[in-house]
């Protein structure tokens, strides 16, 4: 997956070397990784990621928002 064009999240702190990065693979799937551990990649679809983000925003996951 090193051939992917990784982009730093706009939510990451400017100048920080630890951030979430995202890339699109040749099959159209979203690839996510933490820059501190670039070998660990989560592969998902935009629909599944959108569903997760909506659930977190709605509090449906039990996650604590700060």
N, C-alpha and C positions, 0 to 999 in steps of 0.2 A: 504494500500500500504506500510505499515511499514515493511512488510516481504521481500521487495525487497532488493537486494544487490546494494545499491547506491554507485556510484563511482564519485569521484571529477574530474571535468574537468581538463585536462592538461593545459588549458589556464588560470586557476585560479592562483593567486599569492601564492607562497609557504608560508606556515605559516598563511595564511589568514583564518578567520573563516566564511567569506562570499564568496560563490562560487556557480557555477552552478554544479548540480549533475545529473547524468544520470543512469538509470537502465533499464533493459529489463524485461517485465512482462511475465507471462506464455503463453500468446497468441502471443509473439514475437513483441509486440509494445514497442516503446521507451517511457520512462517516464522521464520527465525533471522537476527539481525543483530548487529553490533558497534556499540555506541552511539556510538563515535568516528566511524564511517562508516555512518550510518543508511540511506544510499541503496543500499548493497550488501546485498541480501537473498538468502538461500539458502532455497529452497522445497523441502520434502521431505515424506515421510509418516512417521508415528510408527513404522511397521514398519522402514523404511529407517534412520531415526535410531537406533532400538534396536539394529539389526544392527551399525551402525557403532560404537556405544558398547561393545557386547559384544566386538567384534573388537579394539578398542583396549585394553579391560580385559584381554583374554586374550593380548595381545601379538602378535596375528595380523597386524597392519599394519606391523610393523617400527618403530612409533613408540617413542620413548624416553620412559619414564615417570620422572618425578622426584618 
